[in-house]
Amino acid sequence: GHGKSKVNGVEAKLVLQVVLWLQRAAGLAHGSIGVVSPYAAQVELLKQKFLDASSSSAASAASASKQAAEGTAQSQGQGSASGGRAQGIIVVTAPAAGQVQVASVDGFQGREKEVIVFST
């Protein structure tokens, strides 16, 4: 269904995980990471994976923020020694669509990033 172009869904998931690891463990900003593939179908799949992840991550972040706010309100109401601050909540979001550049080899030509993830 992709013509002569190649696509690999498992690898696309791994590429997303690598990018998230680079963000979390190596502290790289989304804008300093690029993803390149020689296959148009793989580029489109990768873009969709990043879009899906950013949508799901935004929903999770909103939920975590709501829970933190509720926890803060509860601790303030109980006169907690924490001073009403939510403790221990760290939210790391997936890159929003467009923050990590995903392109074909030709489409990426002439651009520079600190890290390139190559999807074969």
Secondary structure by P-SEA (a helix, b strand, c coil): ccccbbbbaaaaaaaaaaaaaaacccccccccbbbbbccaaaaaaaaaaaaaaaaaaaaaaaaaaaaaaaaaaaaaaaccccccccccbbbbbccccccbbbbcccccccccccbbbbcc
